[in-house]
Amino acid sequence: MFLGKGLTSSESGSNVFRIRNIVCEIWRWTMHLPFDIPETIGVMWKALGVIWLVGLLVRRPSVVQESNRSWIAHACLAFAGCSLLGSQWLRVGWLGARFVGDSVEVQSVGFTLALCGCVMAIWARVTLGGNWSGRVALQRHHELVMEGPYAMARHPMYLGFLMALAGTVIVLGEMRGLLGFAVIVLALCLKMRLEERLMLRAFPEEYGAYRRRVKALIPGVL
């Protein structure tokens, strides 16, 4: 990560406003898409997975990391949530009931969220560079990032994932998607709590000030 000066609150707010305008334009564009939205979202998730696998090749060695028990707990929750979203075997009973229609407008909203979420997650991942790890960990020569998406939220990668998941759930339109989303949110919240503790221990002054200045997930809100 880059240890340096973050954006001011006015600059961060301006960036959020610009991103909101871009999202609105993407939504208008998706209203006229000539391809199958659910299938396209599936391709987007596969592409995101490939990017993350490639990223494993450039990360630095970890010097401190969470216990195997903690990592397995997070992984199991994430797997359960993804299974609810992606497995047709779980499309039974009330889990397969729809909570929203499948109109073009609804699918366009879902696709816009999913696309913007994937872009946000990739942007955050690229910004982290070799400091990223699949586990809660401190890398060798770890640095504190306060630039790019990290000037708007402390966990922009998770924000991106949650946006992409929310979009996927809307396009899926079934109750199992809502349940899967809730399980994944729980997994990320537990992981974020551990990461916050680790960052405060590694950068007590810098991260403490950063934490007071920048919200965890939603810029200016949460």
ChimeraX commands (.cxc) that place a marker at each C-alpha (Angstrom):
marker #1 position 0.00,0.00,0.00 radius 0.5
marker #1 position 1.01,3.61,-0.23 radius 0.5
marker #1 position 1.73,5.38,3.03 radius 0.5
marker #1 position 0.86,8.96,2.36 radius 0.5
marker #1 position -1.59,11.76,2.42 radius 0.5
marker #1 position -5.22,11.04,1.58 radius 0.5
marker #1 position -7.68,13.34,-0.18 radius 0.5
marker #1 position -9.41,16.14,1.69 radius 0.5
marker #1 position -13.07,15.74,2.59 radius 0.5
marker #1 position -14.14,18.16,-0.21 radius 0.5
marker #1 position -12.09,16.26,-2.80 radius 0.5
marker #1 position -13.52,12.96,-1.58 radius 0.5
marker #1 position -17.06,14.34,-1.77 radius 0.5
marker #1 position -16.42,15.57,-5.30 radius 0.5
marker #1 position -15.23,12.10,-6.31 radius 0.5
marker #1 position -18.37,10.52,-4.83 radius 0.5
marker #1 position -20.54,12.96,-6.81 radius 0.5
marker #1 position -18.71,12.13,-10.05 radius 0.5
marker #1 position -19.04,8.39,-9.39 radius 0.5
marker #1 position -22.79,8.82,-8.78 radius 0.5
marker #1 position -23.16,10.56,-12.16 radius 0.5
marker #1 position -21.22,7.78,-13.89 radius 0.5
marker #1 position -23.46,5.15,-12.28 radius 0.5
marker #1 position -26.58,6.96,-13.54 radius 0.5
marker #1 position -25.17,7.04,-17.07 radius 0.5
marker #1 position -24.35,3.33,-16.93 radius 0.5
marker #1 position -27.91,2.57,-15.80 radius 0.5
marker #1 position -29.35,4.49,-18.77 radius 0.5
marker #1 position -27.01,2.55,-21.09 radius 0.5
marker #1 position -27.99,-0.83,-19.63 radius 0.5
marker #1 position -31.66,-0.19,-20.45 radius 0.5
marker #1 position -30.80,-0.97,-24.09 radius 0.5
marker #1 position -28.36,-3.86,-23.72 radius 0.5
marker #1 position -28.67,-6.46,-26.51 radius 0.5
marker #1 position -27.32,-9.40,-24.46 radius 0.5
marker #1 position -28.53,-11.66,-21.65 radius 0.5
marker #1 position -27.91,-9.85,-18.34 radius 0.5
marker #1 position -27.82,-12.87,-15.96 radius 0.5
marker #1 position -25.36,-14.67,-18.23 radius 0.5
marker #1 position -23.20,-11.55,-18.54 radius 0.5
marker #1 position -23.06,-11.13,-14.76 radius 0.5
marker #1 position -21.89,-14.75,-14.48 radius 0.5
marker #1 position -19.06,-13.98,-16.91 radius 0.5
marker #1 position -18.15,-10.89,-14.86 radius 0.5
marker #1 position -17.80,-12.96,-11.68 radius 0.5
marker #1 position -15.61,-15.49,-13.47 radius 0.5
marker #1 position -13.40,-12.70,-14.80 radius 0.5
marker #1 position -13.14,-11.24,-11.29 radius 0.5
marker #1 position -12.05,-14.65,-10.00 radius 0.5
marker #1 position -9.33,-14.91,-12.64 radius 0.5
marker #1 position -8.02,-11.43,-11.76 radius 0.5
marker #1 position -7.84,-12.41,-8.08 radius 0.5
marker #1 position -5.98,-15.63,-8.88 radius 0.5
marker #1 position -3.45,-13.70,-10.97 radius 0.5
marker #1 position -3.08,-11.26,-8.07 radius 0.5
marker #1 position -1.84,-14.09,-5.86 radius 0.5
marker #1 position 1.35,-14.09,-7.92 radius 0.5
marker #1 position 2.32,-10.53,-6.99 radius 0.5
marker #1 position 1.48,-10.36,-3.29 radius 0.5
marker #1 position 4.20,-10.04,-0.66 radius 0.5
marker #1 position 4.90,-12.72,1.98 radius 0.5
marker #1 position 2.86,-12.40,5.18 radius 0.5
marker #1 position 4.62,-11.76,8.49 radius 0.5
marker #1 position 1.48,-11.77,10.69 radius 0.5
marker #1 position -1.81,-13.41,9.79 radius 0.5
marker #1 position -5.07,-14.64,11.28 radius 0.5
marker #1 position -5.33,-18.16,12.67 radius 0.5
marker #1 position -6.35,-21.08,10.46 radius 0.5
marker #1 position -9.52,-21.45,12.53 radius 0.5
marker #1 position -10.51,-17.84,11.85 radius 0.5
marker #1 position -9.75,-18.13,8.13 radius 0.5
marker #1 position -11.75,-21.37,7.81 radius 0.5
marker #1 position -14.73,-19.74,9.55 radius 0.5
marker #1 position -14.70,-16.80,7.10 radius 0.5
marker #1 position -14.21,-19.11,4.13 radius 0.5
marker #1 position -17.08,-21.39,5.15 radius 0.5
marker #1 position -19.47,-18.47,5.56 radius 0.5
marker #1 position -18.47,-17.04,2.18 radius 0.5
marker #1 position -18.84,-20.45,0.53 radius 0.5
marker #1 position -22.29,-20.93,2.05 radius 0.5
marker #1 position -23.41,-17.50,0.84 radius 0.5
marker #1 position -22.05,-18.05,-2.68 radius 0.5
marker #1 position -23.69,-21.48,-2.82 radius 0.5
marker #1 position -27.07,-19.94,-2.01 radius 0.5
marker #1 position -26.56,-17.45,-4.82 radius 0.5
marker #1 position -25.20,-19.78,-7.46 radius 0.5
marker #1 position -26.46,-23.30,-6.84 radius 0.5
marker #1 position -29.63,-24.45,-8.59 radius 0.5
marker #1 position -29.84,-27.31,-6.06 radius 0.5
marker #1 position -30.87,-24.79,-3.41 radius 0.5
marker #1 position -33.67,-23.36,-5.51 radius 0.5
marker #1 position -36.34,-25.14,-3.48 radius 0.5
marker #1 position -39.39,-24.07,-1.49 radius 0.5
marker #1 position -39.37,-20.50,-0.23 radius 0.5
marker #1 position -35.71,-20.14,-1.23 radius 0.5
marker #1 position -36.80,-20.17,-4.86 radius 0.5
marker #1 position -39.62,-17.67,-4.36 radius 0.5
marker #1 position -39.18,-14.30,-6.07 radius 0.5
marker #1 position -39.00,-11.09,-4.07 radius 0.5
marker #1 position -38.77,-8.82,-7.12 radius 0.5
marker #1 position -39.87,-9.00,-10.76 radius 0.5
marker #1 position -37.58,-9.68,-13.71 radius 0.5
marker #1 position -38.45,-6.65,-15.82 radius 0.5
marker #1 position -35.86,-4.89,-17.97 radius 0.5
marker #1 position -35.78,-1.99,-15.51 radius 0.5
marker #1 position -35.08,-4.26,-12.52 radius 0.5
marker #1 position -32.39,-6.23,-14.36 radius 0.5
marker #1 position -30.78,-3.00,-15.56 radius 0.5
marker #1 position -30.50,-1.75,-11.97 radius 0.5
marker #1 position -28.95,-5.06,-10.93 radius 0.5
marker #1 position -26.49,-5.09,-13.82 radius 0.5
marker #1 position -25.44,-1.49,-13.11 radius 0.5
marker #1 position -24.73,-2.31,-9.45 radius 0.5
marker #1 position -22.83,-5.49,-10.37 radius 0.5
marker #1 position -20.70,-3.76,-13.02 radius 0.5
marker #1 position -19.86,-0.77,-10.81 radius 0.5
marker #1 position -19.10,-3.10,-7.90 radius 0.5
marker #1 position -16.69,-5.18,-9.98 radius 0.5
marker #1 position -14.92,-2.02,-11.17 radius 0.5
marker #1 position -14.66,-0.74,-7.59 radius 0.5
marker #1 position -13.26,-4.06,-6.33 radius 0.5
marker #1 position -10.66,-4.21,-9.11 radius 0.5
marker #1 position -9.66,-0.58,-8.55 radius 0.5
marker #1 position -9.16,-1.26,-4.84 radius 0.5
marker #1 position -7.23,-4.47,-5.54 radius 0.5
marker #1 position -4.88,-2.76,-8.00 radius 0.5
marker #1 position -4.32,0.08,-5.52 radius 0.5
marker #1 position -3.27,-2.42,-2.82 radius 0.5
marker #1 position -0.76,-4.10,-5.12 radius 0.5
marker #1 position 1.52,-6.55,-3.33 radius 0.5
marker #1 position 0.04,-5.73,0.07 radius 0.5
marker #1 position -3.16,-7.66,-0.60 radius 0.5
marker #1 position -3.76,-11.04,1.01 radius 0.5
marker #1 position -6.68,-13.44,0.93 radius 0.5
marker #1 position -6.36,-13.72,4.70 radius 0.5
marker #1 position -6.32,-11.04,7.36 radius 0.5
marker #1 position -2.59,-10.39,7.43 radius 0.5
marker #1 position 0.29,-7.94,7.52 radius 0.5
marker #1 position 2.64,-8.29,4.58 radius 0.5
marker #1 position 6.38,-7.76,4.65 radius 0.5
marker #1 position 7.08,-3.99,4.45 radius 0.5
marker #1 position 3.36,-3.37,4.82 radius 0.5
marker #1 position 2.19,0.15,4.06 radius 0.5
marker #1 position -1.02,2.03,4.77 radius 0.5
marker #1 position -3.07,3.07,1.74 radius 0.5
marker #1 position -5.10,6.27,1.93 radius 0.5
marker #1 position -5.27,7.04,-1.79 radius 0.5
marker #1 position -7.63,6.28,-4.64 radius 0.5
marker #1 position -10.73,4.41,-3.46 radius 0.5
marker #1 position -9.24,4.27,0.03 radius 0.5
marker #1 position -9.71,8.05,0.31 radius 0.5
marker #1 position -13.48,7.43,0.12 radius 0.5
marker #1 position -13.83,4.26,2.24 radius 0.5
marker #1 position -11.51,2.19,4.41 radius 0.5
marker #1 position -12.71,-1.05,2.82 radius 0.5
marker #1 position -13.55,-0.17,-0.80 radius 0.5
marker #1 position -12.82,-3.70,-2.01 radius 0.5
marker #1 position -15.55,-5.07,0.25 radius 0.5
marker #1 position -17.83,-2.23,-0.84 radius 0.5
marker #1 position -17.24,-3.30,-4.44 radius 0.5
marker #1 position -17.97,-6.94,-3.66 radius 0.5
marker #1 position -21.16,-6.03,-1.81 radius 0.5
marker #1 position -22.34,-3.80,-4.67 radius 0.5
marker #1 position -21.66,-6.60,-7.16 radius 0.5
marker #1 position -23.42,-9.11,-4.93 radius 0.5
marker #1 position -26.40,-6.79,-4.43 radius 0.5
marker #1 position -26.70,-6.38,-8.18 radius 0.5
marker #1 position -26.50,-10.13,-8.67 radius 0.5
marker #1 position -29.19,-10.68,-6.04 radius 0.5
marker #1 position -31.50,-8.19,-7.76 radius 0.5
marker #1 position -31.04,-9.89,-11.14 radius 0.5
marker #1 position -31.52,-13.32,-9.54 radius 0.5
marker #1 position -34.63,-12.02,-7.81 radius 0.5
marker #1 position -35.06,-15.00,-5.48 radius 0.5
marker #1 position -35.13,-15.30,-1.69 radius 0.5
marker #1 position -32.06,-17.53,-1.66 radius 0.5
marker #1 position -30.11,-14.57,-3.01 radius 0.5
marker #1 position -31.14,-12.37,-0.08 radius 0.5
marker #1 position -30.15,-15.08,2.40 radius 0.5
marker #1 position -26.83,-15.65,0.63 radius 0.5
marker #1 position -26.15,-11.91,0.65 radius 0.5
marker #1 position -26.82,-11.73,4.40 radius 0.5
marker #1 position -24.40,-14.62,5.07 radius 0.5
marker #1 position -21.66,-12.99,2.99 radius 0.5
marker #1 position -22.21,-9.65,4.74 radius 0.5
marker #1 position -21.69,-11.45,8.06 radius 0.5
marker #1 position -18.45,-13.01,6.79 radius 0.5
marker #1 position -17.12,-9.64,5.59 radius 0.5
marker #1 position -18.10,-7.86,8.81 radius 0.5
marker #1 position -16.19,-10.41,10.89 radius 0.5
marker #1 position -13.21,-10.08,8.58 radius 0.5
marker #1 position -13.30,-6.28,8.65 radius 0.5
marker #1 position -13.30,-6.29,12.44 radius 0.5
marker #1 position -10.12,-8.35,12.48 radius 0.5
marker #1 position -8.50,-6.15,9.83 radius 0.5
marker #1 position -9.31,-3.00,11.79 radius 0.5
marker #1 position -7.66,-4.41,14.91 radius 0.5
marker #1 position -4.58,-5.44,12.96 radius 0.5
marker #1 position -4.22,-2.06,11.25 radius 0.5
marker #1 position -4.60,-0.21,14.56 radius 0.5
marker #1 position -1.89,-2.38,16.05 radius 0.5
marker #1 position 0.46,-1.85,13.11 radius 0.5
marker #1 position -0.29,1.87,12.53 radius 0.5
marker #1 position -1.79,3.16,15.80 radius 0.5
marker #1 position -1.54,6.89,15.06 radius 0.5
marker #1 position -1.94,6.94,11.28 radius 0.5
marker #1 position -4.79,4.44,11.13 radius 0.5
marker #1 position -6.52,5.97,14.13 radius 0.5
marker #1 position -6.63,9.36,12.39 radius 0.5
marker #1 position -7.62,7.74,9.09 radius 0.5
marker #1 position -10.42,5.86,10.83 radius 0.5
marker #1 position -11.82,9.07,12.30 radius 0.5
marker #1 position -11.70,10.79,8.92 radius 0.5
marker #1 position -12.95,8.08,6.52 radius 0.5
marker #1 position -15.98,5.79,6.89 radius 0.5
marker #1 position -15.58,2.02,6.65 radius 0.5
marker #1 position -17.81,1.18,3.68 radius 0.5
marker #1 position -20.21,3.84,2.47 radius 0.5
marker #1 position -18.54,7.25,1.96 radius 0.5
marker #1 position -19.80,9.76,4.53 radius 0.5
marker #1 position -22.41,7.32,5.92 radius 0.5
marker #1 position -21.15,4.03,7.39 radius 0.5
marker link #1:1,2 radius 0.2
marker link #1:2,3 radius 0.2
marker link #1:3,4 radius 0.2
marker link #1:4,5 radius 0.2
marker link #1:5,6 radius 0.2
marker link #1:6,7 radius 0.2
marker link #1:7,8 radius 0.2
marker link #1:8,9 radius 0.2
marker link #1:9,10 radius 0.2
marker link #1:10,11 radius 0.2
marker link #1:11,12 radius 0.2
marker link #1:12,13 radius 0.2
marker link #1:13,14 radius 0.2
marker link #1:14,15 radius 0.2
marker link #1:15,16 radius 0.2
marker link #1:16,17 radius 0.2
marker link #1:17,18 radius 0.2
marker link #1:18,19 radius 0.2
marker link #1:19,20 radius 0.2
marker link #1:20,21 radius 0.2
marker link #1:21,22 radius 0.2
marker link #1:22,23 radius 0.2
marker link #1:23,24 radius 0.2
marker link #1:24,25 radius 0.2
marker link #1:25,26 radius 0.2
marker link #1:26,27 radius 0.2
marker link #1:27,28 radius 0.2
marker link #1:28,29 radius 0.2
marker link #1:29,30 radius 0.2
marker link #1:30,31 radius 0.2
marker link #1:31,32 radius 0.2
marker link #1:32,33 radius 0.2
marker link #1:33,34 radius 0.2
marker link #1:34,35 radius 0.2
marker link #1:35,36 radius 0.2
marker link #1:36,37 radius 0.2
marker link #1:37,38 radius 0.2
marker link #1:38,39 radius 0.2
marker link #1:39,40 radius 0.2
marker link #1:40,41 radius 0.2
marker link #1:41,42 radius 0.2
marker link #1:42,43 radius 0.2
marker link #1:43,44 radius 0.2
marker link #1:44,45 radius 0.2
marker link #1:45,46 radius 0.2
marker link #1:46,47 radius 0.2
marker link #1:47,48 radius 0.2
marker link #1:48,49 radius 0.2
marker link #1:49,50 radius 0.2
marker link #1:50,51 radius 0.2
marker link #1:51,52 radius 0.2
marker link #1:52,53 radius 0.2
marker link #1:53,54 radius 0.2
marker link #1:54,55 radius 0.2
marker link #1:55,56 radius 0.2
marker link #1:56,57 radius 0.2
marker link #1:57,58 radius 0.2
marker link #1:58,59 radius 0.2
marker link #1:59,60 radius 0.2
marker link #1:60,61 radius 0.2
marker link #1:61,62 radius 0.2
marker link #1:62,63 radius 0.2
marker link #1:63,64 radius 0.2
marker link #1:64,65 radius 0.2
marker link #1:65,66 radius 0.2
marker link #1:66,67 radius 0.2
marker link #1:67,68 radius 0.2
marker link #1:68,69 radius 0.2
marker link #1:69,70 radius 0.2
marker link #1:70,71 radius 0.2
marker link #1:71,72 radius 0.2
marker link #1:72,73 radius 0.2
marker link #1:73,74 radius 0.2
marker link #1:74,75 radius 0.2
marker link #1:75,76 radius 0.2
marker link #1:76,77 radius 0.2
marker link #1:77,78 radius 0.2
marker link #1:78,79 radius 0.2
marker link #1:79,80 radius 0.2
marker link #1:80,81 radius 0.2
marker link #1:81,82 radius 0.2
marker link #1:82,83 radius 0.2
marker link #1:83,84 radius 0.2
marker link #1:84,85 radius 0.2
marker link #1:85,86 radius 0.2
marker link #1:86,87 radius 0.2
marker link #1:87,88 radius 0.2
marker link #1:88,89 radius 0.2
marker link #1:89,90 radius 0.2
marker link #1:90,91 radius 0.2
marker link #1:91,92 radius 0.2
marker link #1:92,93 radius 0.2
marker link #1:93,94 radius 0.2
marker link #1:94,95 radius 0.2
marker link #1:95,96 radius 0.2
marker link #1:96,97 radius 0.2
marker link #1:97,98 radius 0.2
marker link #1:98,99 radius 0.2
marker link #1:99,100 radius 0.2
marker link #1:100,101 radius 0.2
marker link #1:101,102 radius 0.2
marker link #1:102,103 radius 0.2
marker link #1:103,104 radius 0.2
marker link #1:104,105 radius 0.2
marker link #1:105,106 radius 0.2
marker link #1:106,107 radius 0.2
marker link #1:107,108 radius 0.2
marker link #1:108,109 radius 0.2
marker link #1:109,110 radius 0.2
marker link #1:110,111 radius 0.2
marker link #1:111,112 radius 0.2
marker link #1:112,113 radius 0.2
marker link #1:113,114 radius 0.2
marker link #1:114,115 radius 0.2
marker link #1:115,116 radius 0.2
marker link #1:116,117 radius 0.2
marker link #1:117,118 radius 0.2
marker link #1:118,119 radius 0.2
marker link #1:119,120 radius 0.2
marker link #1:120,121 radius 0.2
marker link #1:121,122 radius 0.2
marker link #1:122,123 radius 0.2
marker link #1:123,124 radius 0.2
marker link #1:124,125 radius 0.2
marker link #1:125,126 radius 0.2
marker link #1:126,127 radius 0.2
marker link #1:127,128 radius 0.2
marker link #1:128,129 radius 0.2
marker link #1:129,130 radius 0.2
marker link #1:130,131 radius 0.2
marker link #1:131,132 radius 0.2
marker link #1:132,133 radius 0.2
marker link #1:133,134 radius 0.2
marker link #1:134,135 radius 0.2
marker link #1:135,136 radius 0.2
marker link #1:136,137 radius 0.2
marker link #1:137,138 radius 0.2
marker link #1:138,139 radius 0.2
marker link #1:139,140 radius 0.2
marker link #1:140,141 radius 0.2
marker link #1:141,142 radius 0.2
marker link #1:142,143 radius 0.2
marker link #1:143,144 radius 0.2
marker link #1:144,145 radius 0.2
marker link #1:145,146 radius 0.2
marker link #1:146,147 radius 0.2
marker link #1:147,148 radius 0.2
marker link #1:148,149 radius 0.2
marker link #1:149,150 radius 0.2
marker link #1:150,151 radius 0.2
marker link #1:151,152 radius 0.2
marker link #1:152,153 radius 0.2
marker link #1:153,154 radius 0.2
marker link #1:154,155 radius 0.2
marker link #1:155,156 radius 0.2
marker link #1:156,157 radius 0.2
marker link #1:157,158 radius 0.2
marker link #1:158,159 radius 0.2
marker link #1:159,160 radius 0.2
marker link #1:160,161 radius 0.2
marker link #1:161,162 radius 0.2
marker link #1:162,163 radius 0.2
marker link #1:163,164 radius 0.2
marker link #1:164,165 radius 0.2
marker link #1:165,166 radius 0.2
marker link #1:166,167 radius 0.2
marker link #1:167,168 radius 0.2
marker link #1:168,169 radius 0.2
marker link #1:169,170 radius 0.2
marker link #1:170,171 radius 0.2
marker link #1:171,172 radius 0.2
marker link #1:172,173 radius 0.2
marker link #1:173,174 radius 0.2
marker link #1:174,175 radius 0.2
marker link #1:175,176 radius 0.2
marker link #1:176,177 radius 0.2
marker link #1:177,178 radius 0.2
marker link #1:178,179 radius 0.2
marker link #1:179,180 radius 0.2
marker link #1:180,181 radius 0.2
marker link #1:181,182 radius 0.2
marker link #1:182,183 radius 0.2
marker link #1:183,184 radius 0.2
marker link #1:184,185 radius 0.2
marker link #1:185,186 radius 0.2
marker link #1:186,187 radius 0.2
marker link #1:187,188 radius 0.2
marker link #1:188,189 radius 0.2
marker link #1:189,190 radius 0.2
marker link #1:190,191 radius 0.2
marker link #1:191,192 radius 0.2
marker link #1:192,193 radius 0.2
marker link #1:193,194 radius 0.2
marker link #1:194,195 radius 0.2
marker link #1:195,196 radius 0.2
marker link #1:196,197 radius 0.2
marker link #1:197,198 radius 0.2
marker link #1:198,199 radius 0.2
marker link #1:199,200 radius 0.2
marker link #1:200,201 radius 0.2
marker link #1:201,202 radius 0.2
marker link #1:202,203 radius 0.2
marker link #1:203,204 radius 0.2
marker link #1:204,205 radius 0.2
marker link #1:205,206 radius 0.2
marker link #1:206,207 radius 0.2
marker link #1:207,208 radius 0.2
marker link #1:208,209 radius 0.2
marker link #1:209,210 radius 0.2
marker link #1:210,211 radius 0.2
marker link #1:211,212 radius 0.2
marker link #1:212,213 radius 0.2
marker link #1:213,214 radius 0.2
marker link #1:214,215 radius 0.2
marker link #1:215,216 radius 0.2
marker link #1:216,217 radius 0.2
marker link #1:217,218 radius 0.2
marker link #1:218,219 radius 0.2
marker link #1:219,220 radius 0.2
marker link #1:220,221 radius 0.2
marker link #1:221,222 radius 0.2
view
